[in-house]
Amino acid sequence: MAAAPITLHGVFYPDAKDADSQPWKGTFVGMAWNPNLHVGGGPIPPGVPVDPPVDPPIDPPPPDPFPGLTSVAKPPPATGGWGWFPEYGWLYAPSQGAAGPKR
């Protein structure tokens, strides 16, 4: 919960109730918060139905622009390089002597 800065002008009364304890005028500067407020703007009033948020409709994917075209894999060269696979797309395969991931 977020705190909000506040300033209060008024009278301070001491906790003790003896003859020497007198109220005094003062200004209190501090922070205040409402423990009933929550993310989303605040508490939900009683009796108000809570509906789940409605997502916008999802557009269907566009039709295949080339329906008769088939994909053929192109493996990477043996010396290292890029290859293309219909299931994954482009992949890079380093050569045997090239630098790779640290082990």
C-alpha positions as protocol buffer text, in pm:
chain_id: "A"
residue {
  index: 1
  type: MET
  ca { x: 0 y: 0 z: 0 }
}
residue {
  index: 2
  type: ALA
  ca { x: 130 y: 346 z: -83 }
}
residue {
  index: 3
  type: ALA
  ca { x: 186 y: 613 z: 175 }
}
residue {
  index: 4
  type: ALA
  ca { x: 79 y: 975 z: 122 }
}
residue {
  index: 5
  type: PRO
  ca { x: 246 y: 1277 z: 282 }
}
residue {
  index: 6
  type: ILE
  ca { x: 20 y: 1475 z: 516 }
}
residue {
  index: 7
  type: THR
  ca { x: 35 y: 1785 z: 737 }
}
residue {
  index: 8
  type: LEU
  ca { x: -191 y: 1821 z: 1041 }
}
residue {
  index: 9
  type: HIS
  ca { x: -242 y: 2152 z: 1222 }
}
residue {
  index: 10
  type: GLY
  ca { x: -399 y: 2132 z: 1563 }
}
residue {
  index: 11
  type: VAL
  ca { x: -350 y: 2080 z: 1932 }
}
residue {
  index: 12
  type: PHE
  ca { x: -133 y: 1813 z: 2093 }
}
residue {
  index: 13
  type: TYR
  ca { x: -263 y: 1667 z: 2415 }
}
residue {
  index: 14
  type: PRO
  ca { x: -20 y: 1494 z: 2650 }
}
residue {
  index: 15
  type: ASP
  ca { x: -84 y: 1137 z: 2762 }
}
residue {
  index: 16
  type: ALA
  ca { x: -38 y: 1227 z: 3127 }
}
residue {
  index: 17
  type: LYS
  ca { x: -337 y: 1371 z: 3311 }
}
residue {
  index: 18
  type: ASP
  ca { x: -161 y: 1565 z: 3586 }
}
residue {
  index: 19
  type: ALA
  ca { x: -171 y: 1939 z: 3660 }
}
residue {
  index: 20
  type: ASP
  ca { x: 158 y: 2012 z: 3482 }
}
residue {
  index: 21
  type: SER
  ca { x: 49 y: 1857 z: 3151 }
}
residue {
  index: 22
  type: GLN
  ca { x: -100 y: 2123 z: 2927 }
}
residue {
  index: 23
  type: PRO
  ca { x: -210 y: 2096 z: 2561 }
}
residue {
  index: 24
  type: TRP
  ca { x: -1 y: 2289 z: 2309 }
}
residue {
  index: 25
  type: LYS
  ca { x: -56 y: 2411 z: 1958 }
}
residue {
  index: 26
  type: GLY
  ca { x: 155 y: 2246 z: 1690 }
}
residue {
  index: 27
  type: THR
  ca { x: 196 y: 2109 z: 1340 }
}
residue {
  index: 28
  type: PHE
  ca { x: 252 y: 1742 z: 1270 }
}
residue {
  index: 29
  type: VAL
  ca { x: 418 y: 1644 z: 943 }
}
residue {
  index: 30
  type: GLY
  ca { x: 428 y: 1276 z: 856 }
}
residue {
  index: 31
  type: MET
  ca { x: 303 y: 996 z: 634 }
}
residue {
  index: 32
  type: ALA
  ca { x: -41 y: 837 z: 629 }
}
residue {
  index: 33
  type: TRP
  ca { x: -187 y: 535 z: 457 }
}
residue {
  index: 34
  type: ASN
  ca { x: -517 y: 355 z: 439 }
}
residue {
  index: 35
  type: PRO
  ca { x: -480 y: -20 z: 499 }
}
residue {
  index: 36
  type: ASN
  ca { x: -814 y: -81 z: 321 }
}
residue {
  index: 37
  type: LEU
  ca { x: -684 y: 45 z: -15 }
}
residue {
  index: 38
  type: HIS
  ca { x: -546 y: -212 z: -254 }
}
residue {
  index: 39
  type: VAL
  ca { x: -391 y: -219 z: -598 }
}
residue {
  index: 40
  type: GLY
  ca { x: -657 y: -124 z: -847 }
}
residue {
  index: 41
  type: GLY
  ca { x: -797 y: 186 z: -683 }
}
residue {
  index: 42
  type: GLY
  ca { x: -940 y: 83 z: -352 }
}
residue {
  index: 43
  type: PRO
  ca { x: -1180 y: -150 z: -181 }
}
residue {
  index: 44
  type: ILE
  ca { x: -1477 y: -295 z: -365 }
}
residue {
  index: 45
  type: PRO
  ca { x: -1804 y: -165 z: -224 }
}
residue {
  index: 46
  type: PRO
  ca { x: -2036 y: -437 z: -97 }
}
residue {
  index: 47
  type: GLY
  ca { x: -2303 y: -548 z: -341 }
}
residue {
  index: 48
  type: VAL
  ca { x: -2107 y: -449 z: -653 }
}
residue {
  index: 49
  type: PRO
  ca { x: -2057 y: -750 z: -883 }
}
residue {
  index: 50
  type: VAL
  ca { x: -1698 y: -817 z: -981 }
}
residue {
  index: 51
  type: ASP
  ca { x: -1664 y: -919 z: -1343 }
}
residue {
  index: 52
  type: PRO
  ca { x: -1333 y: -1043 z: -1478 }
}
residue {
  index: 53
  type: PRO
  ca { x: -1169 y: -813 z: -1733 }
}
residue {
  index: 54
  type: VAL
  ca { x: -1264 y: -886 z: -2091 }
}
residue {
  index: 55
  type: ASP
  ca { x: -976 y: -932 z: -2334 }
}
residue {
  index: 56
  type: PRO
  ca { x: -1013 y: -784 z: -2679 }
}
residue {
  index: 57
  type: PRO
  ca { x: -1085 y: -1034 z: -2957 }
}
residue {
  index: 58
  type: ILE
  ca { x: -781 y: -1191 z: -3119 }
}
residue {
  index: 59
  type: ASP
  ca { x: -757 y: -1154 z: -3493 }
}
residue {
  index: 60
  type: PRO
  ca { x: -727 y: -1484 z: -3678 }
}
residue {
  index: 61
  type: PRO
  ca { x: -389 y: -1541 z: -3845 }
}
residue {
  index: 62
  type: PRO
  ca { x: -371 y: -1432 z: -4208 }
}
residue {
  index: 63
  type: PRO
  ca { x: -410 y: -1704 z: -4472 }
}
residue {
  index: 64
  type: ASP
  ca { x: -95 y: -1868 z: -4609 }
}
residue {
  index: 65
  type: PRO
  ca { x: 24 y: -1642 z: -4895 }
}
residue {
  index: 66
  type: PHE
  ca { x: 194 y: -1935 z: -5071 }
}
residue {
  index: 67
  type: PRO
  ca { x: -26 y: -2243 z: -5014 }
}
residue {
  index: 68
  type: GLY
  ca { x: 158 y: -2469 z: -5260 }
}
residue {
  index: 69
  type: LEU
  ca { x: 509 y: -2382 z: -5138 }
}
residue {
  index: 70
  type: THR
  ca { x: 689 y: -2647 z: -4932 }
}
residue {
  index: 71
  type: SER
  ca { x: 984 y: -2587 z: -4702 }
}
residue {
  index: 72
  type: VAL
  ca { x: 1307 y: -2780 z: -4739 }
}
residue {
  index: 73
  type: ALA
  ca { x: 1575 y: -2784 z: -4469 }
}
residue {
  index: 74
  type: LYS
  ca { x: 1915 y: -2632 z: -4549 }
}
residue {
  index: 75
  type: PRO
  ca { x: 2170 y: -2776 z: -4306 }
}
residue {
  index: 76
  type: PRO
  ca { x: 2464 y: -2558 z: -4203 }
}
residue {
  index: 77
  type: PRO
  ca { x: 2796 y: -2615 z: -4381 }
}
residue {
  index: 78
  type: ALA
  ca { x: 3046 y: -2853 z: -4221 }
}
residue {
  index: 79
  type: THR
  ca { x: 3287 y: -2562 z: -4168 }
}
residue {
  index: 80
  type: GLY
  ca { x: 3028 y: -2386 z: -3952 }
}
residue {
  index: 81
  type: GLY
  ca { x: 2761 y: -2135 z: -4040 }
}
residue {
  index: 82
  type: TRP
  ca { x: 2388 y: -2084 z: -4067 }
}
residue {
  index: 83
  type: GLY
  ca { x: 2130 y: -2347 z: -4152 }
}
residue {
  index: 84
  type: TRP
  ca { x: 1752 y: -2329 z: -4192 }
}
residue {
  index: 85
  type: PHE
  ca { x: 1499 y: -2582 z: -4065 }
}
residue {
  index: 86
  type: PRO
  ca { x: 1122 y: -2553 z: -4118 }
}
residue {
  index: 87
  type: GLU
  ca { x: 1047 y: -2647 z: -3755 }
}
residue {
  index: 88
  type: TYR
  ca { x: 1291 y: -2400 z: -3593 }
}
residue {
  index: 89
  type: GLY
  ca { x: 1393 y: -2137 z: -3849 }
}
residue {
  index: 90
  type: TRP
  ca { x: 1752 y: -2019 z: -3877 }
}
residue {
  index: 91
  type: LEU
  ca { x: 2015 y: -2185 z: -3653 }
}
residue {
  index: 92
  type: TYR
  ca { x: 2387 y: -2124 z: -3624 }
}
residue {
  index: 93
  type: ALA
  ca { x: 2627 y: -2416 z: -3594 }
}
residue {
  index: 94
  type: PRO
  ca { x: 2989 y: -2330 z: -3509 }
}
residue {
  index: 95
  type: SER
  ca { x: 3271 y: -2527 z: -3669 }
}
residue {
  index: 96
  type: GLN
  ca { x: 3459 y: -2790 z: -3468 }
}
residue {
  index: 97
  type: GLY
  ca { x: 3761 y: -2569 z: -3394 }
}
residue {
  index: 98
  type: ALA
  ca { x: 3570 y: -2243 z: -3342 }
}
residue {
  index: 99
  type: ALA
  ca { x: 3493 y: -2087 z: -3009 }
}
residue {
  index: 100
  type: GLY
  ca { x: 3174 y: -2208 z: -2845 }
}
residue {
  index: 101
  type: PRO
  ca { x: 2994 y: -2171 z: -2517 }
}
residue {
  index: 102
  type: LYS
  ca { x: 3202 y: -2185 z: -2201 }
}
residue {
  index: 103
  type: ARG
  ca { x: 3191 y: -2516 z: -2021 }
}
